[in-house]
Amino acid sequence: MRRLKFIIKKELKQFFRDRMMLRVIIVIPLGMMFLFGYAVTTDVKNIPIAICDLDNSKSSRQLIQKLENSGYFDLNVFEPDIEHIGGYLDRGDVRAAVIIPNRFADDLSRNRQPQVQLLIDGQDANSSQIALGYIANIIRSYSEDIFVDVLNEQPQLAAAIHTLTPEIRIWFNPNLESVNFMIPGIVAMIVTVFSMFFTAMAVVREKEDGTLEQLMVTPISSLELMIGKTLPFVIIAFLDAAVIMILAKLWFGIPIEGNMLVLMLFIFLYLLTTLGLGLFVSTVSQTQMQALFLGWFFMVMMLLLSGFFIPVENMPHTIQLITYLNPLRYLITVVREIFLKGSGFIHLWHEAAALSVFGIIIITLSTLRFQKRVK
């Protein structure tokens, strides 16, 4: 125990003596949090659209006003000639076009259903789908307003009309803000980066400096060396995760509904996996550059299959099955569930079991390989 204490103390001193590493543990978490909080967002706003009003009536102007007042669109093109609309989409000047037909107001007044044409640039399928939904909802809302006006003028029609009105309540993220979805995932990413990358780099650095052999001729056992090399980065990962959670609450106003001690338990289970991967990378790498590239490979694969950017449910069925082998998927699910839903351990025991199995298997195999390589 005394030898382990000295190796941990030595590792922490070496780490904090490196000014670049100090900048890394401060700048990277903050940079990632603000980048994903402000720049990387699934919210679609300020969509440039073109309007072609062939009717030029009071009703058509009311519809255009609704589009403008929604706050989602920039109505920067008003084109009276329908033949020119395609050119705006071809050049990328607009992302969508709304064409209001002739006799639009006349059809409304005669209780006929006018057809409003929507042209959407489908290059970015996600944004285009969201923009289409925005425009369709606004047109539907306008139609409902017209319907109410007709009923007010002709109340005798109300008895013959039966409609369904949904009462919508959005749970856990009432304003549908993407930042509430993104920032909790940053906690999982930070834990992955600092535990896996730094563990691998620390061991490989000893190889490059030639000090690994010197350590092994001391009374320190390979197990003590492994624990001494990994434990400091466990502490740093927990500290960075705590900082991200505090800033998420105070700066971004993201609710933290669940128990943070439960979250820390899940992070510990996940660290068994990432520390094991870090040790594995260190045993197959001879230089820090090799460790960096191999660690980055694991990181990218885990991130893409985790549901951080793309919901797992949207992936092909075969890929969905593969994601069950990705420990990061389970941690991201846990973080979001605890942050936004306040889920307890009883609701997340499946994730706890999966992380435990992955962690025990990976850390055991990596430990055996590490001890074999350093002997």
Secondary structure, 3 states (H helix, E strand, C coil): CHHHHHHHHHHHHHHHHCHHHHHHHHHHHHHHHHHHHHHCCCCCCCEEEEEEECCCCHHHHHHHHHHHHCCCEEEEEECCCHHHHHHHHHHCCCCEEEEECCCHHHHHHCCCCCCCEEEECCCCHHHHHHHHHHHHHHHHHHHHHHHHHHHHHCHHHHHHCCCCCCCCCCCCCCCCCCHHHHHHHHHHHHHHHHHHHHHHHHHHHHHHHCHHHHHHCCCCCHHHHHHHHHHHHHHHHHHHHHHHHHHHHHCCCCCCCCCHHHHHHHHHHHHHHHHHHHHHHHHHCCCHHHHHHHHHHHHHHHHHCCCCCCCHHHCCHHHHHHHCCCHHHHHHHHHHHHHHHCCCHHHCHHHHHHHHHHHHHHHHHHHHHHHHHHC
